[in-house]
């Protein structure tokens, strides 16, 4: 998989992709992530990429032309499965969307900034708009980092254990059950006996029951469409 990201702040994305699972996936050659600094595509000598909104009002707007130049250059090189704009008014990211996008070959992400991007970029280029939650961030970069992390960990070969992502919270619309590791006793609290029983069928049944119990308690909305 290849992910291209257009941003005014590439430095903000260097550290999330420079550590842990995403870094390992890049090193293993399972994903390529390319950051494109919007300022490199500015059309005037001041390297300007934002301007005042027509009609007035607070905040600046990312100009259409630099984004368009960058998009033209990238799409001339390859086809993208989706061109995604990170924005608080997009569809809310969930595990289903991450699963779906993890099957892509090439993705192009556009991070908004300030008040957002000129609407004509959205109308012309964008195939999908995604929000990471009902709150406003100062830019789309953290949203892009979240989206990439959620996608990359699902790519075959990224997690050590091939089946690990299948037991995540939200897969099957259930929260994950409680988990424990050594020691068996901690501050007087014991690991549930079933988990040390060695009886896999009982362990699976216990986990399923606890996952359902936790989901009912914390996120009954996940069970509503079952
Ligand atoms: N940009 C600003 N706020 C955002 C959000 N909640 N999700 C995605 N991109 C954003």
Boltz pocket constraint, residues with backbone or C-beta under 6 A from the ligand:
constraints:
  - pocket:
      binder: B
      contacts: [[A, 86], [A, 87], [A, 88], [A, 112], [A, 130], [A, 131], [A, 132], [A, 133], [A, 134], [A, 135], [A, 136], [A, 137], [A, 138], [A, 139], [A, 140], [A, 143]]
      max_distance: 6.0
